[in-house]
Amino acid sequence: MNRLADRVMGPVLAPRDEGYDDERAGWQTARRHRPDLVVGAARPADVQAAVTYASDCGLPVGVQGTGHASAAVAAEGGVLITTARMSAVRLDADAGTAWVAAGTRWDQVIHRTAQAGLAPLSGSAPRVGAVSYTLGGGLALLSRTYGYAADHVRGLDVVTADGHLRHVTQDSGPDLFWALRGGRDNFGVVTGMEIDLMPVTTLYGGTLIFPVEKAAEVFGTYLQWAATVPETMNSSIALISLPDVPAIPEPMRGRHTVHVRIACAAGDPGAGERLVAPLRAIGPMSDTLGELAYAEAGSIYNDPVAPGAAESGTAMLGELDATAVQAILDLAGPHAPVPHVVELRHLGGRLAHLPAVDNAIGNRDARYLLNVVSRLERADFTQIRPAHARLFEALAPWSTGGRFLNFMNGENATTQVRSAYNATDYRRLTGLKAVYDPENIFRLNHNIPPGRGPTRD
Ligand SMILES: Cc1cc2nc3c(=O)[nH]c(=O)nc-3n(C[C@H](O)[C@H](O)[C@H](O)COP(=O)(O)OP(=O)(O)OC[C@H]3O[C@@H](n4cnc5c(N)ncnc54)[C@H](O)[C@@H]3O)c2cc1C
């Protein structure tokens, strides 16, 4: 360990060391990483040193950016590399691209690119780590319009299991480039990425909130509406049990409400306004729709900023009908045994198209992404898990059988990870894993085990 500390600019901490708890802490507090060593990488050479050390000692390696998914697969033992110190954005406004370092949050990227009238394909929560979000797919606010964030990556700098720092693109290292965009942390630690930016400064968006008494009408109207809207319209619908706390205004405090979130990239705000008219006609109790700067788009979902503990699960769904809606209302509405957020993000549009440079993202035929979250402050695992299981079971007839890696939480069985990919892509991924990480040192994650497959490019 001393030798490693000599080679690393950032801290190298064992459980007995002061600072260990702060360094391993992530945004999610439900499950904590407990590595043998945590390495606070300050530069790519630190990542190389940590990976080489772990590989020499036969230890597994995990990575943490902001820790928004640290509850997903918590590291027990091994070496955890934290990247928060590696935060940087280099903008090339003429090319419409940005290079983003491993530990950078989306709000830092947005702040930089907005000055040039450009926006990244960031998601609902601006404080999520840009690199891991993108490697896991990256379902963006504007993904129906532009595709997954992973579809717009030009190049990646990655430290592979052999400790080498490689720059991979479609022209140099196409297999690894393909696998990393979707395979996330199974093939190495990405130290930086070059991404395309979109010519977006403002959008038409916000939230419509309805009382639960109108839930059946709102869900029914929304599903019919979503089937007809152009790909400039991005939206989701969520049934939310709001906590009884002063931060929530009356009359919503402590109640179940239905939230329709809108992010329309039509250019003309009038076009967005015309499109949402059927939803507005139902009579929301709160309406924040209007033109807003992309830099303010985090207000649409208003995701929690403070660290917290939650249990969640996900499934990809096909077209939904009134029976599916009734199942959601019965199992997650006011009579549910635990408070839920049940969200359906509308897919399709550009998400259904293969990108110009293919990647490992699967399940492009799904129509909705189901995300179910319950906060552990309001119920415990023994109450939440069976409640979520009942909901997923009830919605099984509408499931495509797929999952979305970025929203997978404790689901780490091989069958669950496999469901994030198409069958042939999964075989290719296990083959490439055998080439680039044959000892599976990158296994403190939603793991793709090494299989038999092609030789490296
Ligand atoms: C409130 C909230 C809102 C969200 N909204 C969206 C959304 O709109 N769209 C969407 O697609 N996702 C969304 N997510 C999911 C989020 O994108 C993923 O959880 C993402 O992986 C978080 O990255 P992180 O760095 O913040 O988390 P971390 O917990 O630090 O990392 C998550 C995973 O990425 C891996 N990883 C981290 N850094 C690297 C690296 N440099 N190289 C390789 N692997 C790495 C880690 O091994 C870990 O498995 C949301 C999550 C939350 C909690």
The ligand as an SDF file (V2000), in Angstrom:
LIG
                    3D

 53 58  0  0  0  0  0  0  0  0999 V2000
  -31.8570   11.0910   -8.8780 C   0  0  0  0  0  0  0  0  0  0  0  0
  -31.3190   10.3140  -10.0570 C   0  0  0  0  0  0  0  0  0  0  0  0
  -31.7030   10.6700  -11.3370 C   0  0  0  0  0  0  0  0  0  0  0  0
  -31.2120    9.9630  -12.4420 C   0  0  0  0  0  0  0  0  0  0  0  0
  -31.6110   10.3310  -13.6950 N   0  0  0  0  0  0  0  0  0  0  0  0
  -31.1430    9.6390  -14.7630 C   0  0  0  0  0  0  0  0  0  0  0  0
  -31.5450    9.9690  -16.0920 C   0  0  0  0  0  0  0  0  0  0  0  0
  -32.3140   10.8930  -16.3180 O   0  0  0  0  0  0  0  0  0  0  0  0
  -31.0660    9.2140  -17.1090 N   0  0  0  0  0  0  0  0  0  0  0  0
  -30.1910    8.1830  -16.9090 C   0  0  0  0  0  0  0  0  0  0  0  0
  -29.7500    7.5590  -17.8800 O   0  0  0  0  0  0  0  0  0  0  0  0
  -29.7870    7.8640  -15.6680 N   0  0  0  0  0  0  0  0  0  0  0  0
  -30.2520    8.5450  -14.6000 C   0  0  0  0  0  0  0  0  0  0  0  0
  -29.8800    8.1810  -13.3450 N   0  0  0  0  0  0  0  0  0  0  0  0
  -28.9850    7.0320  -13.1670 C   0  0  0  0  0  0  0  0  0  0  0  0
  -27.5380    7.4850  -13.2530 C   0  0  0  0  0  0  0  0  0  0  0  0
  -27.2460    7.9210  -14.5470 O   0  0  0  0  0  0  0  0  0  0  0  0
  -26.6260    6.3240  -12.9360 C   0  0  0  0  0  0  0  0  0  0  0  0
  -26.9130    5.8890  -11.6310 O   0  0  0  0  0  0  0  0  0  0  0  0
  -25.1810    6.7300  -13.0880 C   0  0  0  0  0  0  0  0  0  0  0  0
  -24.4120    5.5690  -13.1920 O   0  0  0  0  0  0  0  0  0  0  0  0
  -24.7260    7.5520  -11.9140 C   0  0  0  0  0  0  0  0  0  0  0  0
  -23.3820    7.8700  -12.0910 O   0  0  0  0  0  0  0  0  0  0  0  0
  -22.5780    8.4920  -10.8800 P   0  0  0  0  0  0  0  0  0  0  0  0
  -21.1850    8.7420  -11.2530 O   0  0  0  0  0  0  0  0  0  0  0  0
  -23.3790    9.6530  -10.4460 O   0  0  0  0  0  0  0  0  0  0  0  0
  -22.7150    7.2910   -9.8270 O   0  0  0  0  0  0  0  0  0  0  0  0
  -21.6450    6.2520   -9.2650 P   0  0  0  0  0  0  0  0  0  0  0  0
  -22.4090    5.4810   -8.2270 O   0  0  0  0  0  0  0  0  0  0  0  0
  -20.4320    6.9340   -8.8200 O   0  0  0  0  0  0  0  0  0  0  0  0
  -21.2920    5.3050  -10.4790 O   0  0  0  0  0  0  0  0  0  0  0  0
  -22.2690    4.4880  -11.0410 C   0  0  0  0  0  0  0  0  0  0  0  0
  -21.6410    3.3370  -11.7930 C   0  0  0  0  0  0  0  0  0  0  0  0
  -20.8290    3.8180  -12.8290 O   0  0  0  0  0  0  0  0  0  0  0  0
  -19.5370    3.2330  -12.7710 C   0  0  0  0  0  0  0  0  0  0  0  0
  -18.5370    4.2750  -13.0370 N   0  0  0  0  0  0  0  0  0  0  0  0
  -18.4060    5.4450  -12.3790 C   0  0  0  0  0  0  0  0  0  0  0  0
  -17.3850    6.1500  -12.9140 N   0  0  0  0  0  0  0  0  0  0  0  0
  -16.8620    5.3850  -13.9040 C   0  0  0  0  0  0  0  0  0  0  0  0
  -15.7790    5.5710  -14.8070 C   0  0  0  0  0  0  0  0  0  0  0  0
  -15.0380    6.6680  -14.7900 N   0  0  0  0  0  0  0  0  0  0  0  0
  -15.4980    4.5780  -15.6850 N   0  0  0  0  0  0  0  0  0  0  0  0
  -16.2410    3.4430  -15.7130 C   0  0  0  0  0  0  0  0  0  0  0  0
  -17.2880    3.2360  -14.8840 N   0  0  0  0  0  0  0  0  0  0  0  0
  -17.6020    4.2000  -13.9940 C   0  0  0  0  0  0  0  0  0  0  0  0
  -19.3680    2.7150  -11.3650 C   0  0  0  0  0  0  0  0  0  0  0  0
  -18.5910    1.5300  -11.3620 O   0  0  0  0  0  0  0  0  0  0  0  0
  -20.7880    2.4420  -10.9170 C   0  0  0  0  0  0  0  0  0  0  0  0
  -21.1480    1.1150  -11.1730 O   0  0  0  0  0  0  0  0  0  0  0  0
  -30.3400    8.8680  -12.2340 C   0  0  0  0  0  0  0  0  0  0  0  0
  -29.9620    8.4930  -10.9410 C   0  0  0  0  0  0  0  0  0  0  0  0
  -30.4430    9.2100   -9.8470 C   0  0  0  0  0  0  0  0  0  0  0  0
  -30.0440    8.7740   -8.4740 C   0  0  0  0  0  0  0  0  0  0  0  0
  1  2  1  0
  2  3  1  0
  2 52  2  0
  3  4  2  0
  4  5  1  0
  4 50  1  0
  5  6  2  0
  6  7  1  0
  6 13  1  0
  7  8  2  0
  7  9  1  0
  9 10  1  0
 10 11  2  0
 10 12  1  0
 12 13  2  0
 13 14  1  0
 14 15  1  0
 14 50  1  0
 15 16  1  0
 16 17  1  0
 16 18  1  0
 18 19  1  0
 18 20  1  0
 20 21  1  0
 20 22  1  0
 22 23  1  0
 23 24  1  0
 24 25  2  0
 24 26  1  0
 24 27  1  0
 27 28  1  0
 28 29  2  0
 28 30  1  0
 28 31  1  0
 31 32  1  0
 32 33  1  0
 33 34  1  0
 33 48  1  0
 34 35  1  0
 35 36  1  0
 35 46  1  0
 36 37  1  0
 36 45  1  0
 37 38  2  0
 38 39  1  0
 39 40  1  0
 39 45  2  0
 40 41  1  0
 40 42  2  0
 42 43  1  0
 43 44  2  0
 44 45  1  0
 46 47  1  0
 46 48  1  0
 48 49  1  0
 50 51  2  0
 51 52  1  0
 52 53  1  0
M  END
$$$$
